[in-house]
Amino acid sequence: MVKRSRSRRMAEGTWGLVLLSRVVGAWALILLLLASGAWDSWKTAQYVVLTKGHERGTMTLAHCADSTCTGPFAPKGSAVARPEVRISLPVRHHVGDHVPVVVKPDSDTVVRSGWGGFFFSWVPLAGALLLAGIVAGGALRMRRTGWALAGLGAALVGAAFLLL
């Protein structure tokens, strides 16, 4: 048995603390990314996922600027018709298009509904998954987990792109 000096044992213990702090820090970053992505996504997704009690209908695009469009809202069911509502659309639409929407409570802002709106509302979580995949693969050296997280994020972005 080789006897090590006290300073050598102290250095080995400190190196172990550095490695532990790297792992704990990386996991904390991954959890922070995923929580913030889910929180930001839920701000829009709650209107698309939980439609009970929300006004649903279609919006006819009357005027489109760079990223927002306005137009009249035609309700489905017992909702109230509105002469003008506003929607933020990430892709170019043409005047006269009909878009299925859900009205945000107490406002004239609408959110796209249907499968396209569902996947588009989760795009912030998809970005967080892509970043978490990089952290998991790089900092934690968990390459399969990193690829799985990044693949899930890319699938969400791809689904939103295809369905819008």
C-alpha positions in Angstrom: 0.0 0.0 0.0 1.4 3.4 -1.1 1.2 6.1 1.5 0.1 9.5 0.1 0.8 12.8 1.6 -1.8 14.9 3.3 -1.7 17.6 0.5 -2.2 14.9 -2.2 -5.3 13.5 -0.4 -6.7 17.0 0.0 -6.2 17.7 -3.8 -7.9 14.5 -4.7 -10.9 15.4 -2.5 -11.0 18.9 -4.0 -11.0 17.4 -7.5 -13.9 15.1 -6.6 -15.8 18.2 -5.4 -15.1 19.9 -8.7 -16.5 17.0 -10.6 -19.6 16.8 -8.4 -20.3 20.5 -8.8 -20.0 20.1 -12.6 -22.6 17.4 -12.6 -24.9 19.2 -10.2 -24.6 22.5 -12.1 -25.3 20.8 -15.4 -28.4 19.1 -14.1 -29.6 22.4 -12.6 -29.1 24.1 -16.0 -31.0 21.3 -17.7 -33.9 21.6 -15.2 -33.9 25.4 -15.5 -34.0 25.2 -19.3 -36.9 22.7 -19.3 -38.9 24.5 -16.7 -38.6 27.9 -18.4 -39.4 26.4 -21.8 -42.5 24.6 -20.4 -43.6 27.8 -18.5 -43.3 29.9 -21.6 -45.1 27.4 -23.7 -47.9 27.0 -21.3 -48.8 30.7 -21.6 -50.2 29.9 -25.1 -50.8 26.2 -24.9 -53.4 26.4 -22.1 -55.8 28.1 -24.5 -55.3 25.4 -27.2 -55.2 22.4 -24.9 -57.9 23.4 -22.4 -60.6 24.8 -24.7 -63.5 24.2 -22.3 -65.0 27.6 -21.4 -63.0 29.5 -24.0 -64.5 31.2 -27.1 -63.7 29.2 -30.3 -64.3 30.0 -33.9 -62.6 31.1 -37.1 -60.9 34.3 -38.0 -60.9 35.8 -41.4 -57.6 37.6 -42.1 -58.5 41.1 -43.3 -55.1 42.9 -42.9 -51.7 41.5 -42.3 -48.6 43.3 -41.2 -45.1 41.8 -40.6 -46.0 39.3 -37.9 -49.6 40.1 -36.9 -52.9 39.9 -38.7 -56.3 41.4 -37.8 -59.8 40.5 -38.9 -63.3 39.6 -37.9 -64.0 36.7 -35.6 -66.8 34.3 -36.5 -67.8 32.2 -33.4 -68.6 28.5 -33.0 -71.4 27.7 -30.5 -72.3 30.4 -28.0 -69.3 32.6 -28.4 -69.7 36.3 -29.3 -68.8 37.6 -32.8 -66.2 40.3 -32.8 -65.5 42.8 -35.5 -61.8 42.8 -35.1 -59.3 40.5 -33.3 -55.5 40.3 -33.5 -53.4 37.2 -34.0 -49.6 36.8 -34.2 -48.7 34.5 -37.1 -45.2 33.2 -37.6 -45.7 32.4 -41.2 -47.0 34.4 -44.1 -50.8 34.0 -44.7 -52.9 35.7 -47.3 -55.7 38.1 -46.8 -59.0 36.2 -46.9 -57.6 33.0 -45.3 -59.7 31.5 -42.5 -57.8 30.4 -39.4 -59.3 28.4 -36.5 -58.7 30.3 -33.3 -59.4 30.5 -29.6 -59.9 33.9 -27.9 -57.8 34.7 -24.9 -60.1 35.8 -22.0 -60.8 39.5 -21.5 -58.9 40.6 -24.7 -59.2 40.8 -28.4 -56.2 38.6 -28.9 -56.6 35.1 -30.4 -54.4 32.1 -30.5 -54.4 29.6 -33.4 -56.1 26.3 -32.5 -56.0 22.8 -34.0 -53.0 20.7 -34.5 -50.9 23.5 -36.0 -51.7 25.8 -33.0 -51.0 22.9 -30.6 -47.5 22.2 -31.9 -46.7 25.9 -32.4 -47.5 26.7 -28.8 -44.9 24.2 -27.6 -42.1 25.6 -29.8 -40.4 27.3 -26.7 -40.3 23.9 -25.0 -38.8 22.5 -28.2 -36.0 25.0 -28.1 -35.4 24.3 -24.4 -35.2 20.5 -25.3 -32.6 21.3 -28.0 -30.5 23.3 -25.6 -30.9 20.7 -22.8 -29.7 18.0 -25.3 -26.5 19.9 -25.9 -25.9 20.3 -22.2 -26.6 16.7 -21.5 -24.4 15.4 -24.3 -21.6 17.9 -23.7 -21.4 18.6 -20.0 -22.7 15.3 -18.6 -21.3 13.1 -21.4 -24.7 11.4 -21.7 -24.8 11.3 -25.4 -27.8 9.1 -25.9 -29.9 11.2 -23.5 -28.6 14.3 -25.3 -29.6 12.9 -28.7 -33.0 11.9 -27.3 -33.7 15.3 -25.9 -32.5 17.1 -29.1 -34.5 14.7 -31.3 -37.7 15.3 -29.3 -37.1 19.1 -29.6 -36.4 18.8 -33.4 -39.6 16.7 -33.8 -41.7 19.3 -32.1 -40.2 22.1 -34.2 -40.7 20.0 -37.4 -44.3 19.2 -36.5 -45.0 22.9 -35.9 -43.3 23.8 -39.2 -45.2 21.2 -41.2 -48.7 21.9 -39.7 -48.6 25.7 -39.9 
